[in-house]
Amino acid sequence: PHRMIAAAARALRPGGRMLIAVPNLDGWGFRTFGEDWHGLHLPHHLLHFTPETLTRLVSGHGLVVRSVTLSERPGWLRRSVK
């Protein structure tokens, strides 16, 4: 992930913005379903982050995190139960 974030940081124009969407390893779904949580679904997600670890990764490459927004994925609940 470091090489990807570094490349994205270099590609951004001054004042540019980057949006990152990843499953939240610190969320209810993982705490409830553990290894059966759909957010861990391979090969779609090879690495996993909490809001804090993702913020630390991005900030470590000189980018400013303006906000972290959590969104629900109801379909993941259904898939996790299966």
VMD Tcl script that draws the C-alpha trace (Angstrom):
set ca {
  {0.00 0.00 0.00}
  {2.90 2.37 0.57}
  {3.95 2.36 -3.07}
  {0.35 2.91 -4.20}
  {-0.25 5.83 -1.84}
  {3.14 7.35 -2.72}
  {2.36 7.12 -6.45}
  {-1.08 8.67 -5.91}
  {0.44 11.49 -3.85}
  {2.92 12.24 -6.65}
  {0.14 12.19 -9.26}
  {-2.10 14.65 -7.42}
  {-2.06 18.24 -8.58}
  {-1.63 20.89 -5.90}
  {-4.92 21.08 -4.01}
  {-6.01 17.75 -5.51}
  {-8.08 15.27 -3.55}
  {-8.02 11.52 -3.24}
  {-10.89 9.29 -2.17}
  {-10.11 5.90 -0.64}
  {-12.83 3.35 0.10}
  {-11.90 0.24 2.07}
  {-13.65 -2.11 4.53}
  {-13.33 -1.03 8.17}
  {-11.51 -3.71 10.15}
  {-12.54 -1.90 13.34}
  {-16.24 -2.03 12.50}
  {-19.20 -3.99 13.79}
  {-19.12 -6.48 10.92}
  {-15.63 -7.77 11.64}
  {-16.18 -7.75 15.41}
  {-19.37 -9.76 14.94}
  {-18.45 -12.20 12.16}
  {-14.68 -12.44 12.53}
  {-13.13 -14.42 9.70}
  {-16.59 -14.94 8.14}
  {-17.07 -11.20 7.58}
  {-17.64 -10.44 3.91}
  {-15.33 -7.42 4.08}
  {-12.41 -9.86 4.26}
  {-13.52 -11.37 0.96}
  {-10.47 -12.42 -1.03}
  {-9.22 -11.60 -3.62}
  {-11.02 -8.25 -3.52}
  {-9.37 -7.08 -0.31}
  {-5.83 -8.28 0.29}
  {-5.03 -5.76 3.03}
  {-7.27 -4.42 5.76}
  {-7.33 -1.14 7.66}
  {-8.99 0.60 10.56}
  {-9.71 4.33 10.18}
  {-6.63 4.98 12.33}
  {-4.22 2.77 10.36}
  {-5.42 4.13 7.02}
  {-5.06 7.72 8.28}
  {-1.54 6.95 9.51}
  {-0.62 5.39 6.13}
  {-1.92 8.34 4.11}
  {-0.48 10.98 6.46}
  {2.88 9.24 6.35}
  {3.10 10.12 2.67}
  {2.60 13.84 3.24}
  {-1.13 13.90 2.50}
  {-3.65 15.62 4.76}
  {-6.68 13.57 5.79}
  {-9.61 15.98 5.71}
  {-12.28 13.52 6.78}
  {-13.05 9.87 7.43}
  {-16.60 8.85 6.68}
  {-18.02 5.46 7.56}
  {-20.74 3.98 5.40}
  {-22.89 0.90 5.84}
  {-22.92 -1.99 3.40}
  {-26.17 -3.93 4.12}
  {-25.31 -6.54 1.47}
  {-22.22 -7.50 3.45}
  {-24.38 -8.48 6.42}
  {-26.40 -10.82 4.22}
  {-23.26 -12.32 2.69}
  {-21.55 -12.67 6.07}
  {-24.48 -14.60 7.50}
  {-24.30 -17.09 4.62}
}
mol new
graphics top color blue
foreach p $ca { graphics top sphere $p radius 0.5 }
foreach p [lrange $ca 0 end-1] q [lrange $ca 1 end] { graphics top cylinder $p $q radius 0.2 }
display resetview
